[in-house]
Structure formats: structure tokens, C-alpha cells
Amino acid sequence: MTDRFNAYDHMKVIHHFIGGIYTKECHLPVGFKFEQHRHSFDHQSVLASGTAIVEVDGIETEHTGPTILNIKARKIHSVTPVTPCVWLCQHVTDCTDADEIDMEFIEK
């Protein structure tokens, strides 16, 4: 597990690498939009706590945690907290380097 503040200085990110599964734990404050991105594969995201607006391919839905969401492959998605949130993105991988992990998953 790696615990640190990311380059944005407004959200705390904790990286968990356990048995080939990577979980990115993001502590999101109100007033911040977790940027739009997409992956080449389906993945599970967990809104562990709080309320957030999840936008997938331009369609917004509001969710209150705890809840699990399935984000389909190549769908552009973002998260905007309505209340402070804990958001988890989970991926299967052999990578265990917190500095390299996003480059493996984020599709350009």
C-alpha cells in the first residue's frame, strides 16, 4: 500500500496492490471533479462513502455509497462529489508501481 497526496494536492490517493488486484482509493472533496478518462476494459468502481455524480459518456447519475458500479470498456467517465467521498477503482494487474499504474490503465 502506498499512501500519498497526488499532484493535484486536493485529493488523497492510497494505492493498494494485493494478489494481482490493484485498488486506487481516492478521497475526493466537494468542488473537485475526478477527471474524465476511459479504459480499454470493463472495471469495477466502488463509491465507498458519500454522494457523487457519476458521468458516463455524457449521462449523469447520482449515487450514494456504499454502492458498486460497473464501468464498461471505452466509456468516458468522471466523478463529481456532492459530499466528501471515498471512491475506489479496481483493476486486475501484475503492476505494483504506483508511479506507473495509471499509464497501464488510462486509454488515450
N, C-alpha and C positions, 0 to 999 in steps of 0.2 A: 504494500500500500504506500502510495506517495501522497502527501498532504501539502498543498502549497496554494498560493494565490496565483492565478494566471495573469497574463499580460494586461488584461483589462482592468485589474485592480478593483473590480466591483463585484466579482463573484468568487466564491471559494470553490476550488475543484479538488476532489480527492480521487486518486486513481487506485482501483483495486484490480489485481491480477491474481486469479485463483483458478487453478486447474484448467487452463485453456479458455477461460471466460474472463473478459475484460468488462468492468463496470466503471463508467465515468460518473461520479457523484458530483452534481453541481448544486450549490446553494445559491439560489437566484433571488436577488432583492427586487422589490417593486420598482418600476421605472426603467427596467433593463429588458431588452428583447434578445433572447438567446438566438443568435443569427441563423438565417436560412442556410440550409445545406441539404445534401442528399447523399445516399449511399447506394451502391450497386446491388444490395441485398436487403431482404426484409430484416427488421430488427425489432426487438422489444424495448420499449421505454416505460419507465415507471415514474409516475408522479407520486412520490412517497408521502409528501405532505404539502399542504397549501392548495391554492386555487390558481389555475393558469388557463390562458387562451392558447390552444394549440392550433397552428395554421398548417394545413397540408394541401399543397397545390392550390393555394388561394382560398381555401374553405376553412373558416374559423369555427372551432367548437370549444366550449368551456368545460373544464374538468376540475373536480376536487378530489384530492388524494386522501387515502391511498387508492390508486387505480393503475391498471396496466393497459398500455396502448400498443398496438401492433402498427409499426410504420412500414409501409410497403416499399419495395425497392424502387429507386429512382424518383421517389416523391419528395419534392422540395418541402421542407418542414422547418418550423420555428416555434419557440415557446416564449410567451409573454406573461410574466407573473401578475396576477391580480392581488395576491397576498405573497409574502415571502414563501418561497417554495424550495423543496428538495426534489431534484429531478435526476433520475438515473437512466443512462443509456447503456445497454448491454449488447456485447458482441462476442462471437467466438473467434479466438485468435491465439497464435503462439507468441505473438509480440508481447514483451514485458517492459518496453521502454516508453515511459511517459512522454518523452520528448518527440518520439517518432509515431506514436499511436494514431494521431489524427490524420497523418499523411497516408496511413494504410487504409483508413475508412472513408474519408471525405472524397466524394467524387467531384471532379472539376467539370 
